[in-house]
Amino acid sequence: MKKLPAIKAVDQDVTDRYAIYQGDSCELIRAVPGDSVHFGVHSPPFEGLYKFSGSDRDLSNSEGKTFWQHYQFLILEMLRITMPSAWPEMVESFTTCLWLADYIVAFRKPGDNPEPVSGALKRYVGEGEGPDYAKFTTDNDSRNWFSIEVWQRYASPVWMDIRQTRTLQYLTARDGNDEAHISPLQLDVIERCIDLWSNPDDIVFTPFLGIGSEVWAAVQSGRRGLGFELKDKYFRQARINMTREIAAVSADALTALEPREGEEEADDAPETAEDMVNELEPAS
Ligand SMILES: C[S@@+](CC[C@H](N)C(=O)[O-])C[C@H]1O[C@@H](n2cnc3c(N)ncnc32)[C@H](O)[C@@H]1O
């Protein structure tokens, strides 16, 4: 049985909640077993937007047909590693001179999901006040109106209530020596996707870790994170972000995700980093 650490990564951090690796995701992903990742969310380095490094391995340096050949390899691998019926997901950014909009493009792997996502939404993420739990949930009504109210907001075809400045870069701004990052994905977007399309303790994957946003948000949300990043400086920043920020806030976030009275608690969470790695082991 091969273990995840056998991946030829330049550097890595593996804990019981996340595993982040420095290297080319096109290579690293091949060591991840099939059907082992529950959900994926990432923002791709699209050609023509921003060059992250001078490396040929960097997708942002591939253009035209070559870009899609490069990306297609990763897309096929993401399909392979994702569990059936889960949602490997991509977020595209398009910019014009007048406005900036991000598009969420969701993909679902065919097949029956052995672990369907059916949990209630337990928090509201976004601008403004969330629904009032007391107002939307009464003792004599078993339906979770709070969750329904949150879902109705998220069901809007356009999310105008994303806090654009709530990014990991923003959260780490107080540390003067942190490297500025050109395009961290908004945490509100990531957290909404995670809440909508994954279960607690699920493994959330990104092949483009950047400074760590998706993995950070996954851990914040009571999931586990798996991420690959090519660029040394971004990986180092992700490593710092993971250790500094999660220690400060994850306890609150995880408490908020604890099941309410009468709800069942997941009992299959891995206890250690080794358990998490074992879960990712390929069948021999
Ligand atoms: C749009 S940024 C992702 C930012 C990330 N969502 C965040 O919030 O920090 C794309 C990232 O992909 C990385 N990248 C490009 N090609 C890569 C490859 N082949 N393997 C791993 N990472 C790669 C770039 O270095 C860059 O950090």
The ligand as an ORCA input file, in Angstrom:
! r2SCAN-3c Opt
* xyz 0 1
  C      -5.232     31.860     -9.420
  S      -3.896     31.341     -8.430
  C      -4.703     30.442     -7.134
  C      -4.886     31.299     -5.935
  C      -5.533     30.544     -4.789
  N      -6.906     30.211     -5.087
  C      -5.496     31.434     -3.544
  O      -6.569     31.927     -3.138
  O      -4.412     31.648     -3.006
  C      -3.232     30.006     -9.376
  C      -2.057     29.319     -8.723
  O      -1.723     28.185     -9.504
  C      -0.322     27.957     -9.351
  N       0.080     27.033    -10.407
  C       0.192     27.246    -11.742
  N       0.566     26.136    -12.392
  C       0.703     25.167    -11.451
  C       1.054     23.781    -11.481
  N       1.365     23.172    -12.641
  N       1.071     23.093    -10.324
  C       0.760     23.712     -9.150
  N       0.423     25.007     -9.048
  C       0.396     25.732    -10.192
  C       0.260     29.366     -9.422
  O       1.549     29.427     -8.857
  C      -0.782     30.153     -8.614
  O      -0.419     30.220     -7.265
*
